[in-house]
Amino acid sequence: MRRHTYAIWWNEGHGPKHVGKLEIARPHAFLSGNGSTTLAVPLADITGVEYRRGEVRVDRRGTTALRIGSLDAPGTLRELAHSLES
């Protein structure tokens, strides 16, 4: 399986923003950055992915939504959203 890695910022709900990377390696998406901040999101728990105005909203089963923004090249967010959906 090919891994996809993206330079991003993210936050959960209304929490603080974190800067780092998102790596999609089935069966999880791993978000890491800001020193020791890490989050593993099981892809099976993603209930919805929506691209809107410079960010991607990821709805997850049983917990708060994630907001993800790109620190990478233009078009990266749409690619990231597509990767999380499939």
PDB file of N, CA, C and O in Angstrom, chain B, residues numbered from 101:
ATOM      1  N   MET B 101       0.840  -1.181   0.000  1.00  0.00           N
ATOM      2  CA  MET B 101       0.000   0.000   0.000  1.00  0.00           C
ATOM      3  C   MET B 101       0.882   1.241   0.000  1.00  0.00           C
ATOM      4  O   MET B 101       1.795   1.355   0.818  1.00  0.00           O
ATOM      5  N   ARG B 102       0.622   2.147  -0.889  1.00  0.00           N
ATOM      6  CA  ARG B 102       1.353   3.405  -0.953  1.00  0.00           C
ATOM      7  C   ARG B 102       0.877   4.332   0.161  1.00  0.00           C
ATOM      8  O   ARG B 102      -0.323   4.464   0.400  1.00  0.00           O
ATOM      9  N   ARG B 103       1.809   4.960   0.825  1.00  0.00           N
ATOM     10  CA  ARG B 103       1.467   5.909   1.888  1.00  0.00           C
ATOM     11  C   ARG B 103       1.363   7.301   1.298  1.00  0.00           C
ATOM     12  O   ARG B 103       2.122   7.669   0.401  1.00  0.00           O
ATOM     13  N   HIS B 104       0.426   8.063   1.806  1.00  0.00           N
ATOM     14  CA  HIS B 104       0.250   9.451   1.401  1.00  0.00           C
ATOM     15  C   HIS B 104       0.538  10.323   2.614  1.00  0.00           C
ATOM     16  O   HIS B 104      -0.017  10.090   3.687  1.00  0.00           O
ATOM     17  N   THR B 105       1.400  11.323   2.456  1.00  0.00           N
ATOM     18  CA  THR B 105       1.754  12.223   3.551  1.00  0.00           C
ATOM     19  C   THR B 105       1.506  13.660   3.120  1.00  0.00           C
ATOM     20  O   THR B 105       1.834  14.048   1.999  1.00  0.00           O
ATOM     21  N   TYR B 106       0.921  14.449   4.025  1.00  0.00           N
ATOM     22  CA  TYR B 106       0.553  15.835   3.730  1.00  0.00           C
ATOM     23  C   TYR B 106       1.007  16.744   4.876  1.00  0.00           C
ATOM     24  O   TYR B 106       0.908  16.365   6.044  1.00  0.00           O
ATOM     25  N   ALA B 107       1.505  17.946   4.546  1.00  0.00           N
ATOM     26  CA  ALA B 107       1.812  18.974   5.552  1.00  0.00           C
ATOM     27  C   ALA B 107       0.504  19.680   5.870  1.00  0.00           C
ATOM     28  O   ALA B 107      -0.152  20.205   4.971  1.00  0.00           O
ATOM     29  N   ILE B 108       0.117  19.697   7.147  1.00  0.00           N
ATOM     30  CA  ILE B 108      -1.207  20.192   7.528  1.00  0.00           C
ATOM     31  C   ILE B 108      -1.186  20.973   8.843  1.00  0.00           C
ATOM     32  O   ILE B 108      -0.188  20.991   9.564  1.00  0.00           O
ATOM     33  N   TRP B 109      -2.318  21.616   9.128  1.00  0.00           N
ATOM     34  CA  TRP B 109      -2.686  22.032  10.479  1.00  0.00           C
ATOM     35  C   TRP B 109      -3.997  21.316  10.770  1.00  0.00           C
ATOM     36  O   TRP B 109      -4.732  20.980   9.841  1.00  0.00           O
ATOM     37  N   TRP B 110      -4.304  21.077  12.045  1.00  0.00           N
ATOM     38  CA  TRP B 110      -5.587  20.464  12.393  1.00  0.00           C
ATOM     39  C   TRP B 110      -6.006  20.866  13.794  1.00  0.00           C
ATOM     40  O   TRP B 110      -5.190  21.293  14.611  1.00  0.00           O
ATOM     41  N   ASN B 111      -7.296  20.719  14.051  1.00  0.00           N
ATOM     42  CA  ASN B 111      -7.802  20.827  15.407  1.00  0.00           C
ATOM     43  C   ASN B 111      -9.026  19.936  15.566  1.00  0.00           C
ATOM     44  O   ASN B 111      -9.693  19.579  14.595  1.00  0.00           O
ATOM     45  N   GLU B 112      -9.300  19.589  16.815  1.00  0.00           N
ATOM     46  CA  GLU B 112     -10.468  18.774  17.149  1.00  0.00           C
ATOM     47  C   GLU B 112     -11.484  19.690  17.804  1.00  0.00           C
ATOM     48  O   GLU B 112     -11.185  20.363  18.791  1.00  0.00           O
ATOM     49  N   GLY B 113     -12.702  19.709  17.240  1.00  0.00           N
ATOM     50  CA  GLY B 113     -13.739  20.571  17.796  1.00  0.00           C
ATOM     51  C   GLY B 113     -13.279  22.011  17.806  1.00  0.00           C
ATOM     52  O   GLY B 113     -12.901  22.559  16.771  1.00  0.00           O
ATOM     53  N   HIS B 114     -13.311  22.625  18.979  1.00  0.00           N
ATOM     54  CA  HIS B 114     -12.865  24.018  19.123  1.00  0.00           C
ATOM     55  C   HIS B 114     -11.527  24.094  19.853  1.00  0.00           C
ATOM     56  O   HIS B 114     -11.175  25.128  20.420  1.00  0.00           O
ATOM     57  N   GLY B 115     -10.788  22.987  19.831  1.00  0.00           N
ATOM     58  CA  GLY B 115      -9.498  22.926  20.515  1.00  0.00           C
ATOM     59  C   GLY B 115      -8.412  23.700  19.780  1.00  0.00           C
ATOM     60  O   GLY B 115      -8.666  24.309  18.741  1.00  0.00           O
ATOM     61  N   PRO B 116      -7.200  23.672  20.329  1.00  0.00           N
ATOM     62  CA  PRO B 116      -6.083  24.418  19.733  1.00  0.00           C
ATOM     63  C   PRO B 116      -5.654  23.818  18.393  1.00  0.00           C
ATOM     64  O   PRO B 116      -5.846  22.631  18.130  1.00  0.00           O
ATOM     65  N   LYS B 117      -5.067  24.676  17.558  1.00  0.00           N
ATOM     66  CA  LYS B 117      -4.527  24.211  16.280  1.00  0.00           C
ATOM     67  C   LYS B 117      -3.167  23.567  16.509  1.00  0.00           C
ATOM     68  O   LYS B 117      -2.365  24.024  17.323  1.00  0.00           O
ATOM     69  N   HIS B 118      -2.939  22.503  15.771  1.00  0.00           N
ATOM     70  CA  HIS B 118      -1.657  21.814  15.767  1.00  0.00           C
ATOM     71  C   HIS B 118      -1.099  21.856  14.355  1.00  0.00           C
ATOM     72  O   HIS B 118      -1.864  21.832  13.390  1.00  0.00           O
ATOM     73  N   VAL B 119       0.200  21.916  14.217  1.00  0.00           N
ATOM     74  CA  VAL B 119       0.857  21.936  12.916  1.00  0.00           C
ATOM     75  C   VAL B 119       1.734  20.707  12.806  1.00  0.00           C
ATOM     76  O   VAL B 119       2.448  20.354  13.744  1.00  0.00           O
ATOM     77  N   GLY B 120       1.678  20.054  11.650  1.00  0.00           N
ATOM     78  CA  GLY B 120       2.493  18.864  11.469  1.00  0.00           C
ATOM     79  C   GLY B 120       2.195  18.176  10.158  1.00  0.00           C
ATOM     80  O   GLY B 120       2.147  18.807   9.101  1.00  0.00           O
ATOM     81  N   LYS B 121       1.992  16.858  10.241  1.00  0.00           N
ATOM     82  CA  LYS B 121       1.735  16.102   9.016  1.00  0.00           C
ATOM     83  C   LYS B 121       0.617  15.095   9.251  1.00  0.00           C
ATOM     84  O   LYS B 121       0.342  14.685  10.379  1.00  0.00           O
ATOM     85  N   LEU B 122      -0.011  14.714   8.158  1.00  0.00           N
ATOM     86  CA  LEU B 122      -1.009  13.661   8.154  1.00  0.00           C
ATOM     87  C   LEU B 122      -0.492  12.582   7.219  1.00  0.00           C
ATOM     88  O   LEU B 122      -0.134  12.853   6.072  1.00  0.00           O
ATOM     89  N   GLU B 123      -0.458  11.363   7.721  1.00  0.00           N
ATOM     90  CA  GLU B 123      -0.026  10.234   6.908  1.00  0.00           C
ATOM     91  C   GLU B 123      -1.154   9.216   6.874  1.00  0.00           C
ATOM     92  O   GLU B 123      -1.640   8.773   7.915  1.00  0.00           O
ATOM     93  N   ILE B 124      -1.565   8.848   5.660  1.00  0.00           N
ATOM     94  CA  ILE B 124      -2.606   7.839   5.507  1.00  0.00           C
ATOM     95  C   ILE B 124      -1.922   6.518   5.201  1.00  0.00           C
ATOM     96  O   ILE B 124      -1.290   6.352   4.158  1.00  0.00           O
ATOM     97  N   ALA B 125      -2.062   5.585   6.128  1.00  0.00           N
ATOM     98  CA  ALA B 125      -1.482   4.246   5.991  1.00  0.00           C
ATOM     99  C   ALA B 125      -2.520   3.277   6.541  1.00  0.00           C
ATOM    100  O   ALA B 125      -2.586   3.043   7.748  1.00  0.00           O
ATOM    101  N   ARG B 126      -3.310   2.729   5.671  1.00  0.00           N
ATOM    102  CA  ARG B 126      -4.429   1.881   6.082  1.00  0.00           C
ATOM    103  C   ARG B 126      -4.018   0.935   7.191  1.00  0.00           C
ATOM    104  O   ARG B 126      -2.958   0.318   7.091  1.00  0.00           O
ATOM    105  N   PRO B 127      -4.800   0.793   8.233  1.00  0.00           N
ATOM    106  CA  PRO B 127      -6.181   1.216   8.390  1.00  0.00           C
ATOM    107  C   PRO B 127      -6.357   2.520   9.168  1.00  0.00           C
ATOM    108  O   PRO B 127      -7.441   2.767   9.695  1.00  0.00           O
ATOM    109  N   HIS B 128      -5.327   3.357   9.256  1.00  0.00           N
ATOM    110  CA  HIS B 128      -5.411   4.598  10.032  1.00  0.00           C
ATOM    111  C   HIS B 128      -4.925   5.802   9.233  1.00  0.00           C
ATOM    112  O   HIS B 128      -4.231   5.678   8.223  1.00  0.00           O
ATOM    113  N   ALA B 129      -5.319   6.965   9.728  1.00  0.00           N
ATOM    114  CA  ALA B 129      -4.702   8.228   9.336  1.00  0.00           C
ATOM    115  C   ALA B 129      -3.989   8.714  10.592  1.00  0.00           C
ATOM    116  O   ALA B 129      -4.602   8.810  11.655  1.00  0.00           O
ATOM    117  N   PHE B 130      -2.711   9.019  10.477  1.00  0.00           N
ATOM    118  CA  PHE B 130      -1.916   9.463  11.619  1.00  0.00           C
ATOM    119  C   PHE B 130      -1.615  10.944  11.468  1.00  0.00           C
ATOM    120  O   PHE B 130      -1.095  11.378  10.441  1.00  0.00           O
ATOM    121  N   LEU B 131      -1.945  11.723  12.503  1.00  0.00           N
ATOM    122  CA  LEU B 131      -1.638  13.147  12.534  1.00  0.00           C
ATOM    123  C   LEU B 131      -0.574  13.336  13.604  1.00  0.00           C
ATOM    124  O   LEU B 131      -0.747  12.887  14.737  1.00  0.00           O
ATOM    125  N   SER B 132       0.519  13.995  13.257  1.00  0.00           N
ATOM    126  CA  SER B 132       1.587  14.204  14.230  1.00  0.00           C
ATOM    127  C   SER B 132       2.195  15.586  14.039  1.00  0.00           C
ATOM    128  O   SER B 132       2.233  16.125  12.932  1.00  0.00           O
ATOM    129  N   GLY B 133       2.666  16.140  15.142  1.00  0.00           N
ATOM    130  CA  GLY B 133       3.286  17.449  15.088  1.00  0.00           C
ATOM    131  C   GLY B 133       3.415  18.080  16.452  1.00  0.00           C
ATOM    132  O   GLY B 133       3.106  17.453  17.466  1.00  0.00           O
ATOM    133  N   ASN B 134       3.877  19.339  16.484  1.00  0.00           N
ATOM    134  CA  ASN B 134       4.021  20.087  17.741  1.00  0.00           C
ATOM    135  C   ASN B 134       4.701  19.258  18.829  1.00  0.00           C
ATOM    136  O   ASN B 134       4.199  19.172  19.950  1.00  0.00           O
ATOM    137  N   GLY B 135       5.812  18.664  18.511  1.00  0.00           N
ATOM    138  CA  GLY B 135       6.526  17.878  19.515  1.00  0.00           C
ATOM    139  C   GLY B 135       5.893  16.517  19.708  1.00  0.00           C
ATOM    140  O   GLY B 135       6.107  15.615  18.897  1.00  0.00           O
ATOM    141  N   SER B 136       5.116  16.352  20.769  1.00  0.00           N
ATOM    142  CA  SER B 136       4.571  15.030  21.093  1.00  0.00           C
ATOM    143  C   SER B 136       3.099  14.871  20.721  1.00  0.00           C
ATOM    144  O   SER B 136       2.494  13.862  21.083  1.00  0.00           O
ATOM    145  N   THR B 137       2.510  15.814  20.024  1.00  0.00           N
ATOM    146  CA  THR B 137       1.101  15.716  19.666  1.00  0.00           C
ATOM    147  C   THR B 137       0.908  14.698  18.556  1.00  0.00           C
ATOM    148  O   THR B 137       1.438  14.857  17.457  1.00  0.00           O
ATOM    149  N   THR B 138       0.145  13.650  18.848  1.00  0.00           N
ATOM    150  CA  THR B 138      -0.161  12.649  17.830  1.00  0.00           C
ATOM    151  C   THR B 138      -1.616  12.214  17.968  1.00  0.00           C
ATOM    152  O   THR B 138      -2.198  12.257  19.052  1.00  0.00           O
ATOM    153  N   LEU B 139      -2.180  11.797  16.850  1.00  0.00           N
ATOM    154  CA  LEU B 139      -3.563  11.329  16.836  1.00  0.00           C
ATOM    155  C   LEU B 139      -3.673  10.260  15.759  1.00  0.00           C
ATOM    156  O   LEU B 139      -3.279  10.490  14.615  1.00  0.00           O
ATOM    157  N   ALA B 140      -4.201   9.103  16.111  1.00  0.00           N
ATOM    158  CA  ALA B 140      -4.457   8.031  15.147  1.00  0.00           C
ATOM    159  C   ALA B 140      -5.958   7.953  14.938  1.00  0.00           C
ATOM    160  O   ALA B 140      -6.715   7.748  15.887  1.00  0.00           O
ATOM    161  N   VAL B 141      -6.384   8.116  13.703  1.00  0.00           N
ATOM    162  CA  VAL B 141      -7.805   8.074  13.362  1.00  0.00           C
ATOM    163  C   VAL B 141      -8.067   6.813  12.537  1.00  0.00           C
ATOM    164  O   VAL B 141      -7.595   6.706  11.406  1.00  0.00           O
ATOM    165  N   PRO B 142      -8.819   5.856  13.097  1.00  0.00           N
ATOM    166  CA  PRO B 142      -9.166   4.683  12.292  1.00  0.00           C
ATOM    167  C   PRO B 142     -10.027   5.119  11.100  1.00  0.00           C
ATOM    168  O   PRO B 142     -11.041   5.792  11.280  1.00  0.00           O
ATOM    169  N   LEU B 143      -9.625   4.738   9.896  1.00  0.00           N
ATOM    170  CA  LEU B 143     -10.374   5.147   8.706  1.00  0.00           C
ATOM    171  C   LEU B 143     -11.802   4.610   8.746  1.00  0.00           C
ATOM    172  O   LEU B 143     -12.705   5.225   8.180  1.00  0.00           O
ATOM    173  N   ALA B 144     -12.019   3.479   9.402  1.00  0.00           N
ATOM    174  CA  ALA B 144     -13.359   2.909   9.508  1.00  0.00           C
ATOM    175  C   ALA B 144     -14.287   3.773  10.368  1.00  0.00           C
ATOM    176  O   ALA B 144     -15.507   3.649  10.266  1.00  0.00           O
ATOM    177  N   ASP B 145     -13.726   4.647  11.214  1.00  0.00           N
ATOM    178  CA  ASP B 145     -14.530   5.522  12.073  1.00  0.00           C
ATOM    179  C   ASP B 145     -14.917   6.832  11.397  1.00  0.00           C
ATOM    180  O   ASP B 145     -15.667   7.620  11.972  1.00  0.00           O
ATOM    181  N   ILE B 146     -14.419   7.079  10.188  1.00  0.00           N
ATOM    182  CA  ILE B 146     -14.756   8.316   9.479  1.00  0.00           C
ATOM    183  C   ILE B 146     -16.139   8.159   8.870  1.00  0.00           C
ATOM    184  O   ILE B 146     -16.376   7.260   8.063  1.00  0.00           O
ATOM    185  N   THR B 147     -17.060   9.055   9.269  1.00  0.00           N
ATOM    186  CA  THR B 147     -18.444   8.976   8.782  1.00  0.00           C
ATOM    187  C   THR B 147     -18.739  10.002   7.700  1.00  0.00           C
ATOM    188  O   THR B 147     -19.763   9.911   7.024  1.00  0.00           O
ATOM    189  N   GLY B 148     -17.853  10.979   7.529  1.00  0.00           N
ATOM    190  CA  GLY B 148     -18.057  11.978   6.497  1.00  0.00           C
ATOM    191  C   GLY B 148     -16.824  12.839   6.303  1.00  0.00           C
ATOM    192  O   GLY B 148     -16.088  13.120   7.248  1.00  0.00           O
ATOM    193  N   VAL B 149     -16.609  13.255   5.054  1.00  0.00           N
ATOM    194  CA  VAL B 149     -15.496  14.138   4.705  1.00  0.00           C
ATOM    195  C   VAL B 149     -16.066  15.234   3.826  1.00  0.00           C
ATOM    196  O   VAL B 149     -16.701  14.960   2.808  1.00  0.00           O
ATOM    197  N   GLU B 150     -15.835  16.488   4.227  1.00  0.00           N
ATOM    198  CA  GLU B 150     -16.380  17.618   3.469  1.00  0.00           C
ATOM    199  C   GLU B 150     -15.295  18.672   3.253  1.00  0.00           C
ATOM    200  O   GLU B 150     -14.694  19.166   4.207  1.00  0.00           O
ATOM    201  N   TYR B 151     -15.057  19.005   1.996  1.00  0.00           N
ATOM    202  CA  TYR B 151     -14.116  20.077   1.649  1.00  0.00           C
ATOM    203  C   TYR B 151     -14.905  21.375   1.590  1.00  0.00           C
ATOM    204  O   TYR B 151     -15.935  21.456   0.920  1.00  0.00           O
ATOM    205  N   ARG B 152     -14.411  22.402   2.304  1.00  0.00           N
ATOM    206  CA  ARG B 152     -15.070  23.704   2.240  1.00  0.00           C
ATOM    207  C   ARG B 152     -14.108  24.816   2.633  1.00  0.00           C
ATOM    208  O   ARG B 152     -13.437  24.752   3.663  1.00  0.00           O
ATOM    209  N   ARG B 153     -14.060  25.823   1.793  1.00  0.00           N
ATOM    210  CA  ARG B 153     -13.310  27.059   2.057  1.00  0.00           C
ATOM    211  C   ARG B 153     -11.971  26.879   2.746  1.00  0.00           C
ATOM    212  O   ARG B 153     -11.782  27.354   3.866  1.00  0.00           O
ATOM    213  N   GLY B 154     -11.057  26.211   2.102  1.00  0.00           N
ATOM    214  CA  GLY B 154      -9.703  26.125   2.624  1.00  0.00           C
ATOM    215  C   GLY B 154      -9.473  25.134   3.737  1.00  0.00           C
ATOM    216  O   GLY B 154      -8.416  25.151   4.367  1.00  0.00           O
ATOM    217  N   GLU B 155     -10.447  24.261   4.000  1.00  0.00           N
ATOM    218  CA  GLU B 155     -10.244  23.234   5.010  1.00  0.00           C
ATOM    219  C   GLU B 155     -11.115  22.025   4.711  1.00  0.00           C
ATOM    220  O   GLU B 155     -12.066  22.096   3.932  1.00  0.00           O
ATOM    221  N   VAL B 156     -10.771  20.923   5.343  1.00  0.00           N
ATOM    222  CA  VAL B 156     -11.537  19.690   5.232  1.00  0.00           C
ATOM    223  C   VAL B 156     -12.082  19.373   6.609  1.00  0.00           C
ATOM    224  O   VAL B 156     -11.349  19.389   7.599  1.00  0.00           O
ATOM    225  N   ARG B 157     -13.382  19.082   6.667  1.00  0.00           N
ATOM    226  CA  ARG B 157     -14.004  18.656   7.920  1.00  0.00           C
ATOM    227  C   ARG B 157     -14.149  17.143   7.852  1.00  0.00           C
ATOM    228  O   ARG B 157     -14.673  16.600   6.879  1.00  0.00           O
ATOM    229  N   VAL B 158     -13.674  16.468   8.902  1.00  0.00           N
ATOM    230  CA  VAL B 158     -13.745  15.007   8.977  1.00  0.00           C
ATOM    231  C   VAL B 158     -14.621  14.644  10.173  1.00  0.00           C
ATOM    232  O   VAL B 158     -14.239  14.857  11.323  1.00  0.00           O
ATOM    233  N   ASP B 159     -15.797  14.094   9.886  1.00  0.00           N
ATOM    234  CA  ASP B 159     -16.700  13.632  10.946  1.00  0.00           C
ATOM    235  C   ASP B 159     -16.317  12.216  11.319  1.00  0.00           C
ATOM    236  O   ASP B 159     -16.062  11.371  10.460  1.00  0.00           O
ATOM    237  N   ARG B 160     -16.283  11.971  12.637  1.00  0.00           N
ATOM    238  CA  ARG B 160     -15.862  10.661  13.138  1.00  0.00           C
ATOM    239  C   ARG B 160     -16.917  10.079  14.058  1.00  0.00           C
ATOM    240  O   ARG B 160     -17.575  10.805  14.804  1.00  0.00           O
ATOM    241  N   ARG B 161     -17.073   8.778  14.000  1.00  0.00           N
ATOM    242  CA  ARG B 161     -18.026   8.073  14.848  1.00  0.00           C
ATOM    243  C   ARG B 161     -17.623   8.198  16.323  1.00  0.00           C
ATOM    244  O   ARG B 161     -16.505   7.848  16.700  1.00  0.00           O
ATOM    245  N   GLY B 162     -18.537   8.697  17.144  1.00  0.00           N
ATOM    246  CA  GLY B 162     -18.340   8.707  18.588  1.00  0.00           C
ATOM    247  C   GLY B 162     -17.420   9.763  19.153  1.00  0.00           C
ATOM    248  O   GLY B 162     -17.097   9.705  20.340  1.00  0.00           O
ATOM    249  N   THR B 163     -16.981  10.731  18.360  1.00  0.00           N
ATOM    250  CA  THR B 163     -16.094  11.773  18.883  1.00  0.00           C
ATOM    251  C   THR B 163     -16.247  13.053  18.052  1.00  0.00           C
ATOM    252  O   THR B 163     -17.004  13.081  17.081  1.00  0.00           O
ATOM    253  N   THR B 164     -15.537  14.092  18.434  1.00  0.00           N
ATOM    254  CA  THR B 164     -15.663  15.375  17.757  1.00  0.00           C
ATOM    255  C   THR B 164     -15.055  15.347  16.363  1.00  0.00           C
ATOM    256  O   THR B 164     -14.196  14.522  16.051  1.00  0.00           O
ATOM    257  N   ALA B 165     -15.519  16.260  15.547  1.00  0.00           N
ATOM    258  CA  ALA B 165     -15.011  16.377  14.178  1.00  0.00           C
ATOM    259  C   ALA B 165     -13.612  16.980  14.178  1.00  0.00           C
ATOM    260  O   ALA B 165     -13.227  17.699  15.100  1.00  0.00           O
ATOM    261  N   LEU B 166     -12.867  16.673  13.133  1.00  0.00           N
ATOM    262  CA  LEU B 166     -11.551  17.270  12.900  1.00  0.00           C
ATOM    263  C   LEU B 166     -11.677  18.313  11.806  1.00  0.00           C
ATOM    264  O   LEU B 166     -12.434  18.129  10.852  1.00  0.00           O
ATOM    265  N   ARG B 167     -10.945  19.401  11.936  1.00  0.00           N
ATOM    266  CA  ARG B 167     -10.771  20.372  10.849  1.00  0.00           C
ATOM    267  C   ARG B 167      -9.323  20.281  10.433  1.00  0.00           C
ATOM    268  O   ARG B 167      -8.426  20.325  11.275  1.00  0.00           O
ATOM    269  N   ILE B 168      -9.089  20.152   9.133  1.00  0.00           N
ATOM    270  CA  ILE B 168      -7.734  20.009   8.607  1.00  0.00           C
ATOM    271  C   ILE B 168      -7.520  21.035   7.511  1.00  0.00           C
ATOM    272  O   ILE B 168      -8.354  21.189   6.619  1.00  0.00           O
ATOM    273  N   GLY B 169      -6.397  21.736   7.582  1.00  0.00           N
ATOM    274  CA  GLY B 169      -6.012  22.685   6.548  1.00  0.00           C
ATOM    275  C   GLY B 169      -4.653  22.315   5.989  1.00  0.00           C
ATOM    276  O   GLY B 169      -3.859  21.656   6.659  1.00  0.00           O
ATOM    277  N   SER B 170      -4.386  22.734   4.772  1.00  0.00           N
ATOM    278  CA  SER B 170      -3.145  22.368   4.104  1.00  0.00           C
ATOM    279  C   SER B 170      -2.059  23.417   4.303  1.00  0.00           C
ATOM    280  O   SER B 170      -2.333  24.617   4.314  1.00  0.00           O
ATOM    281  N   LEU B 171      -0.830  22.952   4.460  1.00  0.00           N
ATOM    282  CA  LEU B 171       0.356  23.801   4.458  1.00  0.00           C
ATOM    283  C   LEU B 171       1.207  23.441   3.250  1.00  0.00           C
ATOM    284  O   LEU B 171       2.385  23.788   3.168  1.00  0.00           O
ATOM    285  N   ASP B 172       0.584  22.742   2.321  1.00  0.00           N
ATOM    286  CA  ASP B 172       1.262  22.194   1.161  1.00  0.00           C
ATOM    287  C   ASP B 172       0.824  22.938  -0.097  1.00  0.00           C
ATOM    288  O   ASP B 172       0.252  24.024  -0.009  1.00  0.00           O
ATOM    289  N   ALA B 173       1.084  22.373  -1.238  1.00  0.00           N
ATOM    290  CA  ALA B 173       0.792  22.985  -2.542  1.00  0.00           C
ATOM    291  C   ALA B 173      -0.711  23.132  -2.779  1.00  0.00           C
ATOM    292  O   ALA B 173      -1.512  22.411  -2.184  1.00  0.00           O
ATOM    293  N   PRO B 174      -1.092  24.078  -3.658  1.00  0.00           N
ATOM    294  CA  PRO B 174      -2.507  24.223  -4.012  1.00  0.00           C
ATOM    295  C   PRO B 174      -3.055  22.903  -4.563  1.00  0.00           C
ATOM    296  O   PRO B 174      -2.358  22.176  -5.272  1.00  0.00           O
ATOM    297  N   GLY B 175      -4.292  22.614  -4.231  1.00  0.00           N
ATOM    298  CA  GLY B 175      -4.922  21.381  -4.683  1.00  0.00           C
ATOM    299  C   GLY B 175      -4.742  20.207  -3.742  1.00  0.00           C
ATOM    300  O   GLY B 175      -5.385  19.170  -3.904  1.00  0.00           O
ATOM    301  N   THR B 176      -3.875  20.367  -2.765  1.00  0.00           N
ATOM    302  CA  THR B 176      -3.575  19.267  -1.854  1.00  0.00           C
ATOM    303  C   THR B 176      -4.777  18.901  -0.993  1.00  0.00           C
ATOM    304  O   THR B 176      -4.997  17.721  -0.722  1.00  0.00           O
ATOM    305  N   LEU B 177      -5.556  19.880  -0.558  1.00  0.00           N
ATOM    306  CA  LEU B 177      -6.707  19.584   0.295  1.00  0.00           C
ATOM    307  C   LEU B 177      -7.734  18.708  -0.407  1.00  0.00           C
ATOM    308  O   LEU B 177      -8.304  17.803   0.202  1.00  0.00           O
ATOM    309  N   ARG B 178      -7.966  18.973  -1.673  1.00  0.00           N
ATOM    310  CA  ARG B 178      -8.926  18.136  -2.415  1.00  0.00           C
ATOM    311  C   ARG B 178      -8.394  16.701  -2.525  1.00  0.00           C
ATOM    312  O   ARG B 178      -9.153  15.743  -2.384  1.00  0.00           O
ATOM    313  N   GLU B 179      -7.108  16.561  -2.772  1.00  0.00           N
ATOM    314  CA  GLU B 179      -6.498  15.226  -2.838  1.00  0.00           C
ATOM    315  C   GLU B 179      -6.605  14.525  -1.483  1.00  0.00           C
ATOM    316  O   GLU B 179      -6.945  13.344  -1.417  1.00  0.00           O
ATOM    317  N   LEU B 180      -6.313  15.258  -0.400  1.00  0.00           N
ATOM    318  CA  LEU B 180      -6.401  14.720   0.943  1.00  0.00           C
ATOM    319  C   LEU B 180      -7.825  14.270   1.233  1.00  0.00           C
ATOM    320  O   LEU B 180      -8.027  13.167   1.743  1.00  0.00           O
ATOM    321  N   ALA B 181      -8.818  15.101   0.918  1.00  0.00           N
ATOM    322  CA  ALA B 181     -10.218  14.753   1.156  1.00  0.00           C
ATOM    323  C   ALA B 181     -10.584  13.486   0.393  1.00  0.00           C
ATOM    324  O   ALA B 181     -11.245  12.603   0.939  1.00  0.00           O
ATOM    325  N   HIS B 182     -10.165  13.389  -0.850  1.00  0.00           N
ATOM    326  CA  HIS B 182     -10.449  12.211  -1.660  1.00  0.00           C
ATOM    327  C   HIS B 182      -9.788  10.973  -1.051  1.00  0.00           C
ATOM    328  O   HIS B 182     -10.403   9.907  -1.013  1.00  0.00           O
ATOM    329  N   SER B 183      -8.556  11.093  -0.577  1.00  0.00           N
ATOM    330  CA  SER B 183      -7.850   9.969   0.032  1.00  0.00           C
ATOM    331  C   SER B 183      -8.549   9.494   1.297  1.00  0.00           C
ATOM    332  O   SER B 183      -8.606   8.292   1.553  1.00  0.00           O
ATOM    333  N   LEU B 184      -9.080  10.416   2.090  1.00  0.00           N
ATOM    334  CA  LEU B 184      -9.786  10.033   3.319  1.00  0.00           C
ATOM    335  C   LEU B 184     -11.144   9.396   3.015  1.00  0.00           C
ATOM    336  O   LEU B 184     -11.609   8.539   3.766  1.00  0.00           O
ATOM    337  N   GLU B 185     -11.772   9.807   1.929  1.00  0.00           N
ATOM    338  CA  GLU B 185     -13.073   9.237   1.562  1.00  0.00           C
ATOM    339  C   GLU B 185     -12.958   7.817   1.033  1.00  0.00           C
ATOM    340  O   GLU B 185     -13.835   6.986   1.272  1.00  0.00           O
ATOM    341  N   SER B 186     -11.887   7.541   0.319  1.00  0.00           N
ATOM    342  CA  SER B 186     -11.791   6.224  -0.343  1.00  0.00           C
ATOM    343  C   SER B 186     -11.116   5.167   0.489  1.00  0.00           C
ATOM    344  O   SER B 186     -10.976   4.027   0.045  1.00  0.00           O
TER     345      SER B 186
END
